Amino acid sequence: MTYNITLPNRTGTNQTETLTTDNNIVLIGANGSGKSRLGAWMEQQMHNQLIVHRISAQKALNIPDFAQLKNLEQAEKSFLYGRDDQHASNAQKMHARWGNSPTTYLLNDFDKLLSLLFAKSAERDRLHTAQTKATQAYISVPDAPIDIIVRIWSDIMPHRQISFNDGKVLVRKQSEPEYHGKEMSDGERVTLYLIGQCLCAPENSIIIIDEPEIHLHKSLVDKLWNKVEELSQSKLLIYITHDLDFASSRKDAHKFWIKSYNGNNLWEWDEVPKDDYLPDGLILEILGTRKNIIFCEGENGSLDTTIYQLVYPEYHIIPRGSGHKVIEATKALRANENIHHLNVFGLIDSDYKEEEEKQALLKHGVFTISVAEIENLFCVEPILRIIAEQLELNPDQKVNEVIDFLIDSMSAEFGVQVSSKAEKIVEYKLGAFSKEGNNEQGLSDGLATTLGRINISQIYMETKTKFQDTLEARNLNELLLIYNRKSLTNRISGIFGLGNGQYDKLLVRLFKGSRKEELVDAMRQYLPQIA
């Protein structure tokens, strides 16, 4: 079924827009962007043309001892409109269901949901009994919503069994006594609530779900909503969320970014753009920040991203894992300024790169740090001196011991380091291949030209000489620039009388303590000025 969805004008004027769609919708926005208010506004705009059932973020999850048993008509009215008498209607919904405060009212309708679930089962049983009596033959029993809930529950929570008996909800964990539904965890209760709400909403209706991820463990969110969507093909789901992971998980949904709420039911919003080189989650994160961006290597929560955030506080730091991913994301965003209105840069390790390659990357806004690996940055002389002072050791002595260690380590693996550096140079030169004509000969000529620029003996000898000169010069900065080896901080921990992994932990403590500014200033000396 195709739905006509009413949205406010995206530029923040008093007009409205209509979206015609048969795909679910995700509305994403930061706290304070008026997401919940927009959901309530959409419900009021469309409820005279369509059946709109909204599930607010402000909801009580109190499960009663026993569900109140009602007939199906009463239970449906109470569920949809908040009352079950002759006055139950859209006109009374604002007062009866939402207490005249549709955005902030604490929705307390778990009892109404359970009454409807039991009423649907009772009506199914009544009709089946009547048909069986009339035909005097076996008729298969269709699933009621309760049966579907039990099946979904066993799929997403295989270690818990749920049952509905005599107006009660009961749960049993494996090998443990059965307990009443009111003793369930928040995650269990909201799972039951959300499945039940979506299954009980009428066919061809629109369901607006505010904060679909609330109280749910990350591992359950996708499983739950994938199942609900599978069973809600005749309904349209509109999710309202600030969770970027959840938003990006709804692959086939229309996604809209709520930029701001300007009061008086005026919002500014736009569609989330698509880009083949950038995942949805990254685009959403970019849309959600007002700071300029630095892509860096590493993962969220790693020491390097923490350091970069301290050194570049005016930027939003986004880790992309590998250096290749940093370069890819930086180039893609700088080439697609229609997606954002920000300055975007990349920051990667030197990692055997030649000056020519660094300058080429710089043209695309990608900077390289002045050491081979980010871990080497924690071993520069000012940092070593701060660590030594903190441990009441002789800073001069410890700096020299680290230099001796680096020289001994590099000497022990000299051939590996030289050949690895030469390999990167060859790889970079091969990357410059381009055809010289649009035929087979053009390809052959292009390859011959590329290979002609690569003199293996010369590359190897120049690299070997550079490494030998660096070892003889005993220059710590040069050693850290060319020595490409992971976990250097762990390897020098013993020089400071620290156990494996303790150097990094001490560094983190100092960054959080009184020496933070000293450490940040030290890092700034070895990191590029990005502007």
N, C-alpha and C positions, 0 to 999 in steps of 0.2 A: 504493500500500500504506500502511496505517496502522500506526504503530509506538507501542509503549508504552515511553516513556523514563523511566528511574528517575533522580530527582533527590533531593538531600538536602532535609530539611525547611528551608523558607526562613527560619524563625525561629532556626535554630541549635540545634535539639534532635536527639536520636538517631534520630528517625523519618525515613522517606523519603516522597517524593511521587511520583506517577506522572502524566506528561503524555502524553496520547494525541494524536498529531499525524501529519499527512502532509506537513508543511512543514519545511524545514530550520530549524536553530536556531543562534543566535549567542549565545555567552556572553562578556560584556564585563566587564573588571575592570582595575583599576590594578595596577602591579607590587606584589607582596607580598600580593595578595588570594587567593592559592591557586588560580589558574586551572589551571595544569598538574596540580596535585594533584587537582583536581576532575575533570579529564579522565581521569586514571588511575583514580580512584575509580569513575566511571561505567562505564568499560570492565570493571572487575572485577565490578560489580554486575549487569551485563547479559549477560556473555559466555556464561552457561549457557542463556539463553533466546533470544539473538539472536547473529548473527555480527557482532562488533564489531572493526573494524580501526582502530587508532589510529596517527596519524602525529605523533610528538612534535616539539617545537620543538628539542630537543637531538638533532641528527642530523648525521652525517658525509655529505658529498656527494662521496665519492671514487669516481670512475668507473674500473673496472679496465681493463687493456689489452684483455682479451678476456673476455666473459661465459662463465661455466662452463655448458656445455650439459648440460641434464638433461631427463628426460622430464617430461611435464606434471604428473603426480601429485607427483613429487619437488619440482618447482619451486613448485607451489602450497603444499605443506606448509611448505617453507622460507620462503616469502614471508609466510605467515600466522602460523606458530608459531615460526620461528627454527631449526627442525631438520627433516630430511626422512626420518627413519627411522620405525620402527613406533611409537615413543614420541611422535611429533608429535601434540599435542592441546592443548586449552585448559588442561588441568591442568599441562602443561609450559611453557606460554607465558610465564608469569612468569619462569621461570629462563632458558629458551632465547632468548627474544626480548628480554626486559627485564633480564636479569642480576640479578634479584631487587630491582631498584631502578627501578620503573616511572616514577617522576617525574623522576629525574635521570640515568638511564642514557643514554649517547650511542649512539643508534640508528645502526648502521652496516650498512645493508642495500641499498645501491645495487646491489651485485652480485647479490643475490637478486631484485631487481626486474628487472634486465636478463635474468637467466636465465629468469624467467617470461615476459617479453615474447617472447624468442626461442622458448621452448617453445610458447607459444600460436600463434605463426606456423607453427612446424613441424607442430603438430597440425592446424591449418587446412589446410596444404598436403597432409598425409597423407590427410585425409578427402576433400579435393577430388579428389586423384588417384584414390582408390579409387572415388568416385562416377563420375568420368569414364570410368574403365575399365569399370565395370559398365554404364553406359548407352551408351557409345560415342557420346556427344553432347556438345555444348558446354554447360557449366554455369557460370554467372557465379560469380566468385570473391568470397566474402564478405570484408569488412574484418576484419583482425585488429587488436588494440590498436595495433600498430606503425603500421599504415596510418592509423589515426585520429590518432595522435600527429603523424605527418608533416603531416597536413592542418591540425590545430590550430596546429602550429608555424608553418606558412606563413601562417596568418591573423594571428597575434599578433606574429610576428617576420618580416615579409615580406622583409627584407634578408638573411636567413640561411636556408640549406637544411640539413636534417638527414636523415641516412640511416643505416640499420642493415644492415651487411653482414658476414657471416662472423664473428658474435660481437662485432663492433666497432660503436661509435657514432662517426659522422663528421659534421663540420659544415663548411659552406663559406659564407663571406661573398661577396657579389657581387664578381667580378673579383679574388678573392684565392685563394690555394692552400687546399686542403682540410686540416683539422686534426682531430686525435683528440679525442673527447669529453672526455678528462681535462684538456684545455687550455681548456675552456669557462670562461666567467666564472661567478661564483656565481649570478647571475641566470639564466643559461642552464641551468646544472645543476639548480637548484631547480625551474625550469619543467618540465623533462623529468621530474624526480623526482615532482613533485606530480601531473602529468597521468597518468603511468604508475601511480602508487599508486592513484588513484581509478578508473582504467579497469580495473585488475586486481583490485580488491576484488570479492568475489562479489556476485551479484545479491541484492537484498533485504537487503543488509547495512547496518550503520551505520558511517560513516566519521567519526572524530573527528580534526580537523585543528587542531593547536596552532600558533598564529602563522602563519596562512595568507599573511600579507603579507611574511614575512621574506625578505630578499635581493632582493625584487622592486621594480622601479621603480614609482612611483605610476601611471604611464600603462599599465602592464601588468596590474596587480592585477585591476581590474574585468573586462578582456577575458578573462583567464585563467579566473577563477572563473565567469564567465557561460557560457563554453564548457564547462567541466567540469560545471556544473549541468545544462546542456542535454543532456549525454551520460550523466548519472547519474540519470535519472528513476526508475529502479527502486531507488535507494539513498537513504538519508537522510544528509545532511551536517551535522555539528555543528562549528561553528567556535569556536575559543577565541582571543580577541584582546584587545589593549588599544588597537588602532587605531580611533579613532572614525569616521574616514572610511570605513574598510572596513566597519565594523559598519553604518553608515547606508546603505551601498550595497547591502546584502542586503535588498531592499525587501519581499519576501514572507515573510521568515523570522521565527520567534518570537525575540524578543530578551530576554535576561535580564541584569540588572546584578548582578555579584558584589560585594557590599559589603565583606565581610571574611571572613577565615579565622580561626576561633577555636581551631584545634588539634583533635586527636582526631577528624578527619573531620567537623567541624562548620563549616558555612558559613552566612552570612547573605546572602540574595539576594532579588531581587524582579523582577517583570516590568517592562520599560521601557514606560512609559505612552505612549499615542498622543494627539496634540493637533493639531487641524486648522490651528492658526495657528503652530505651532512645528515646524521641520524636525527629523527624527530626530537629525541630527548635533548640533544645539544642545541637545536634551534630554539626549543622552548626555554632552555636556560639562558640563551643569549637574549631572547625577547624579554626575559624577566629581570634583566639587570640594567641599571642606568650608568654603570661604570664602563670605561673602556676595558678591553679584554686582553689578557695575555694567556695564550695556550702554552702549556709546558709539558714536559715528560712526567711520568709517574702516575700515581693513583690518588684519589681522594684520601686525605688523612695521612699521607706519607710525609716524611720529614722535609723533603725538598719542596713540596707544595706549601707547607707551613712556612718555610723560610722565605719563599718567594712572596707570600702574602705579607710578611713582615717588611720585606725590603721594598715592595711595590704596593703600599697600602691603598693608593689611589686607583688601582686596577682590580678587576675581577679575575682571579686566577682560575683557569679551567684545565685540569690535567687531562691529557689525551692518551696516556700510555707510552707509546713509542715515539721516537723523533719523527719517523715517517708520518705518523698520524698528526703530529703537531704541524708539520709543513703542509700537509694536505688540507687540514682545517683552516689554517691561516690563509692559504691561497684561495680556497673556496669562498671564505667570507669576504675577503678583500675584493674578490671579483663579483660579488653579489651584494652590493650595498643597498639594494632594494629590500633586503631582509632586515636591515638594522640601520642605525644611525650612529655607529660607534667606531672608534679607532681600534683596530685589531692587530696584534703582534704575536709572534711565536718566539719561544725561548728554548733552546736545545743544548745538549752537551756538545763539546768540541769533537769528541769521539773520532780521532784520527783525521778530521777534515783539514784540507789544505786551505790556505788563505784565499785562493781563487774561488773555491767552493763557498766559503763563508761570505765572500763579497757578493756572489751570485744569489745566495739566500737572502742577504740583507736587502736586495732590491725588492723582494717579496715580503719584507717586514719581519723576516725570521732572523733573530739574533742568536749568537752562540756565546756560551759562557767561556771564561778563560782557563778552564781546566777540562781534562778529558771526560770525567764523569762527575755528576753532581756530588757524589760522596767525597771526591777529591777536594771539593770546596770547603769541607769541614776540616781539612788538614792544612790549610794555608797558614802562614806564619803567625798572623795576629790571633787566629783562633787557637793554635797550639800554645801560644804564650798565655792566653786567658785560662785555658784548661790547666796548664802547669801552675799558674798562680793560685788558682782555686784549690788545687791539691797540695799547695805549699811545696812545690818542686822548683828546681832551677830552670827557668824558661830557656836560657841559652843552651844549656846542656840537652834539654829535651828536643829542641828544634834540631840540633846537630844529630841526635840519635835517630830522629825520624828521617833526616836526610840520608844517614848511613843505611838505615833500613831500606829506603827506597832504592838506593844505588845497588845494594846487595840483591834485592828482589828482582830488579830489572836486569841485572847482570846474569842472574840465574835463568832467566827466561828471555834472554836477549834475542835469540833467533825468532821466537814466537812473536815478540813485540814488533820487531823490524818487519817481518813478513806480513803481519796483520796490517800494519800501517801502509806498506806498499800495496797490499791487496785493495785497500780502500781507495788509494790513488788510482789504481787501474780501473776499479769499478766506476769511479767518478768519470774518468775519461771515456769509458765505454758508453756511459750514459749520454754523451754528446753526439752519438751516432745520428746521422740524418742522411736520407737518400739524396743523390745528386741528379736524379732524373726519374720520370714516371714510367720506368720500365726495369727489366731485369738488370741491364747494364748499370742503370742509375743506382740500384741497390748495391751492386758489387763495387762500383766506384766509391760510394759513400762509406762502405765498410772498409775498403782499402785505405781511404783517407783517415778514418778513425784509428785504424790499427797502426797507420804510419806515425801517428802522434804518440804512440805508446812504445817507449823503449824500456823494456823490463830491466835490463842490466843497469841502465842509468837511474831508473826509479829506485831500484834496490840499493844501489851504492850510495846515492844521495841520502836515502832514508837511514841507512846504516851509519853514515858519517854524522848525520844530525843527532842520532841517538848516542853515539860515542862522545861527541862534543858536549852533550848535555850531562852525561855521567861525569865527565872530567871537570866540568864547570861547577858542579855541586850547587846549582841554582834551584832552589826549592820550587819556585814558580814554574820553571821550565820542566822540571821533573813531573810536576802534577799535570802539566798540559799534555805531555806525551805518554805518561804511564797510564794505560787503559786497563784497569783491573777492578772488578767489583769488590765491595766490602772492605775497602782500604781502612776505614775507621775501626773495624773489628780487628784487623791485622796489626794495627799499631796500639791497640788498647794496652797490651802488656808493657809497653814502654812507659806508660803512666801508672803502672801497678793496678790496672783495671782488668776485670774479667771480660770474656767475650760478650759483646753487645752492650757493655756498660759505658763505653765512650759516648755513643749516641744518646743514651738515657741521661747521662750527665749534661750533655749539650742541651737537650730539651729542657731540663730543669733550670739551667742557666738562662735560657731564652725566656722562661716564664718568671725569672727572678730579677734581682737588682742589676744584673749584668746584661740585660736584654739590649740596651742601646749600644753598649760597646760591641756586642756581637753583630748587631745589625749594621753598624758602621763598618766593621771589618768585612762583612759580606759585600757591602756596596762597592768596596775597592776592587772587587774581582768580578762584579756583575755589570753588564752593559747599562748605560743610561738610555732608557727607552722613552721616546717622545715622538 
